[in-house]
Amino acid sequence: MPEPTPSPPPPGWRQLAAVVAGLTALLVVLLSAFALPPLHSEPHDVPVAVAGAPGDAAAVTEVAADLDARGYAVTAAADADEARALILDREVYGAFVLDATGRPAELLVASAAGNAVATGLRALGAELGADAVTDVRPFPADDPTGAGLSAGALPLALGGWIAAIVLLMTVRGAARQAAGAAGFAVVAGLALTALLRFGFGTFDGAYWATAAAAALGISATAWAILGLRTAIGNAGLAVGAVALILLGNPLSGLASAPELLPAGWGTLGQLLPPGATGSLLRSVAYFDGAGAAGPLLVLACWLAGGVALFALGVRRAQRAAAAAAAPSSEVAA
């Protein structure tokens, strides 16, 4: 009669202390991610332009020094037309146009690039005495503050995460799971973009290009979770939830701008799918794709990494199944 398999020993006190310490550290990181952005929301090298009268470099230098001291990174523009082009190319958020006396006479902003930044620039323009404010790229009239875009960050991140979990729980076979992830990204991207464009009026750019951007963001999130779970097990779900939702959402900068977040946090947020997806949607929906290269690269890396991890995990499971089946085949022979 075979002896009963002994049950594993209960976790020791040292292991329990490590778990408590780890959970506490996680909560500290999460609290920092959610609390620091609103507590320390101020300009951190926000790119703006200053356009002066021809030959008046001294006035441009003086205004640039003032803006630099206030947390802005200044680019000199030859004139108002060049400043406007820099804004529409998403190289700067706004521009101060100086008159012949060297005084800021006009402020150019683009609220669609970041409503919080535009609001701050308007207040600064009033302080510096700008006579006129021109919004060169506003949000559509149906959603003048871009609330729909800000609210869409969590559904985009959470949708990909939930889709991956449901596929892992309900669909058998790697090929079907892969097909489900691809199909969901396309259908959800089309549906969410249609809701934001035709239902809420948040977008007014090309529908198909915007839907493709949304689908890429959802796909990157879903594949990241599929890959992490398949390659490293349930721990991958926790890693994905922290990186893509609990950190990715508050650090996305969609409600403000990456440059308004504490130093380092905004950069981190743009390296995570929610932040990259939001920046990509802004570029495609409002600026004809200007500034889309960086977010596209980030999302492509997450997508490729997720697919690679998924393939690695599937191959490992296949080898393990083949090894387990080999002794049975030998005994049967």
Secondary structure, DSSP 8 states (H G I E B T S, - for coil): ------------HHHHHHHHHHHHHHHHHHHHHHHHHHHT-S-SSEEEEEE--TT-HHHHHHHHHHHHHTTEEEEEESSHHHHHHHHHTTS-SEEEEE-TTS-EEEEEE-GGG-HHHHHHHHHHHHHHT-SEEEESS---TTSTT-HHHHHTHHHHHHHHHHHHHHHHHH--SHHHHHHHHHHHHHHHHHHHHHIIIIIS----S-HHHHHHHHHHHHHHHHHHHHHHHHHHTHHHHHHHHIIIIITTTTTS-SSS-GGGS-TTHHHHHHTSHHHHHHHHHHHHHHSTTTT-HHHHHHHHHHHHHHHHHHHHHHHHHHHHHHHHHHHHHHHH-
